[in-house]
């Protein structure tokens, strides 16, 4: 006889009980062990089983093991924390290893209100765009709407995305890069693509954008795509054009869900911004912000928040981000270094004056001058490298290097540029002068050590950003001599992306071993891609950034969501003796800072760099005291006036942009209580902490408090548990944070932390299976006197399964579970939830004689069938109705057209049954 099972049914197969999950195909069963975790799910064909697959009942066994009050309370906590398929409207809440902030729910709600979610999330650097995109992905996966996805990002972000998806959202994804693709494809059948075999992928944009791969990916691409650094996919450069062609091809499928992420959606290039918006909806490309209907349509797909909006508004995010203290640190050049600066400038002005009147020749001379002066201002070592590189003549690469533009060649970001100047005796003299300076004390390095000294004594952990590779190595060596007791490392472009990540990870490992202070010297190869907030709290701009966006990216590695320090410092070093430092401060950085203070956002350089170059050259000439006539002859004054006008335009555009795109339509405070309700049902971080403390004590290995952390010595647990934890990469002594942000080397102790999950699963399994961890005595029945009650009270620990039917274009049936504790007196429910838990947590006043205990338990068992069909069934139906209303409220708030019906699977599972007696009995 064939028995049809639906999700939520109990099934007996292979000698044990299972819960049926939504099946992947006709005639196939997906089963999860009744006492196991989501990772133990199996797929089977009933026709191939030796023993028939049959319906099962979850009854409280006649020989259920008795337990005491403390262990009964522990079991109730464990059951709550094991459930991963919450029945509430936020299905993803049970899977997260962190606590999302209220503002991070806004993009999720925006996505839920769209039939086909397409969003451009343009929040500031460090607010948490990765978290916001991951929340949307996790929620849609848990709703059964997404089975496969691809994250497309620059190559240096691939591993970070893989790690974030795993650590924060419990999603395993594979990295697809030029180095891994061939290995992943090896052995696949001809008819199967890599993306068929691996449904969850993080893909390097630079690998997949090539024409020979682009078309194949478009055919195999999943229907849910996240694009990080989306602004780098629009523009006129060849690499950006290839990326845009790839994304435009994906966007042509109207059913494909796309989430685009960028901190700089609009860099002053209206065409590029229009192309970015066209990926959401083709009609958005023709922008008309004066049209209220256009703005209203766009607002459903576009969210942009600055940090100032979140900190100063009504969001309650005063501690989501650290305070930021910015200071300038001027230093003086020694006479020898000043003479070298002036000699190089005089040489460069000679080259400029001989460049002639041709625009290209003059521009190349300007670029060569600025490139060389950047190196001279950085360090004698960088200056020497640039002077020796002079014959490389890579003039087409000079401009982007000067202005710190994003490069397709990430490994070249910190190499000293070649100026293209012809060799002559004067240039050879400068080389000799630089070689001599390298052997003398460096006033800039001495100033850095002076600036860091007081901060190091206060316990700071700085990142020192240098522009060039030679400078970084010079600074690293100097800091190691000045601070021998600190861990000082350098990360530069000579390391591969994996090696950079490993070097930072090694510094984190040193923190785990003991309290250490550290200094990281880095070039801009690290200003994107690796988050540093858990290890470092101070940023030093040893070399000025010439692009304000890059300046922000440096600070954004440290000053971001998840920074445990309450104060982040940034220090900008410059020399008033340096003509080039003064020019950059006046022409670029201080103008950009004025705009940031006025609008709350850091703006990039104007897209046309000619006026920037002219203004810088004019400022350098005037500071060096060169004849004003030379600047006029070269028309550099025109560039200065043009730059002033550009900055004014940028300021006005940003003010307009804030008015256009301020995300005021969403009221997350109205929905936040729903998220809080889910946390209450599933178990908050505080609940997880309480449970782990009790469980570890029961296992004889109590947690060790240490400052703001707890240490779990998992190596001292019994062998079975230790093996389970080792499979989840928990060994030795584990550092646990009890509040966010978690410091370096520690993880927030949540319900999904491997320690919480393993202990909870083990305890529930020990109660259901007498053979598992029998020494713990975790039983399912009990009776004891309690001062919390005045008449006999029975507590039923229930696991209620629900069938959720989502009524949309494609109807979906989902399985959900909920743990509940119900207190009954005389066959009536008198308390549930926290009130019932307080009764269970009240300590027993005494031990009953075994015969009396067994008598009370036996009576409770006798009455249980009537309770299951009466008040407990009514309670389950009531919970289903409440959940249905929760779903309806959320979907109304998000504007969704779909509806959800919730049906309980009856009878509920009785995991435990406990009798509380008045104290005088």
Secondary structure, 3 states (H helix, E strand, C coil): CCCCCCCCCEEEECCEEEEEECCCCCCCEEEEECCCCHHHCEEECHHHCCCCCEECCCCCCCCCCECCHHHHHHHHHHHHHHCCCECCCCHHHHHCCCCCCHHHHHHHHHHHCCCCCEEEECCCCCCCHHHHHHHHHHHHHHCCCCCCEEEEECHHHHHHHHHHHHHHHCCCCEEECCCCHHHHHCCCCCCCCHHHHCCEEEEEHHHHCCHHHHHHHHHHCCCEEEECCHHHHCCCCHHHHHHHHHHHHHHCCCCCEEEEECCCCCCCCHHHHHHHHHCCCHHHHCCCCCCHHHHHHHHCCEEECCHHHHHHCCCCCCCCCCEEEEEEEECCCCHHHHHHHHHHHHHHHHHHHCCCCCHHHHHHHHHHHHHHHHHHHHCHHHHHHHHHCHHHCCHHHHHHHHCCCCCCCHHHCCCCCCCCCCCCHHHHHHHHHHHHHHCCCCHHHHHHHHHHHHHHHCCCCEEEECCCHHHHHHHHHHHHHHCCCCEEEEECCCCCHHHHHHHHHHHHHHHHHCCCCEEEEECHHHCCCCCCCCCCCEEEECCCCCCHHHHHHHHHCCCCCCCCCCEEEEEEEECCCCHHHHHHHHHHHHHHHHHHHHHCCCCCCCCCCHHHHHHHHHHHHHHHCCCHHHHHHCCHHHHHHHHHHHHHHHHHHHHHHHHHHECCCCCHHHHHHHHHHHHHHHCCHHHHHHHHHHHHHHCCCCCEEECCEEEEEHHHCCHHHHHHHHHCCCCCEEEEECCCCCCCCCEECCCCCHHHHHHHHHHHHHHHCCCCCHHHCCCCEEEEEECCCCCCEEEEEEEEEEEEEEECCCCEEEEEEEEEEEEEECCEEEEEHHHHHHHHHCCECCCCCHHHHHHHHHHHHHHHHHHHHCHHHHHHHHHHHHHHHHHHHHHHHHCCCCEEEEEEEEEEEEEEEEEEEECCC
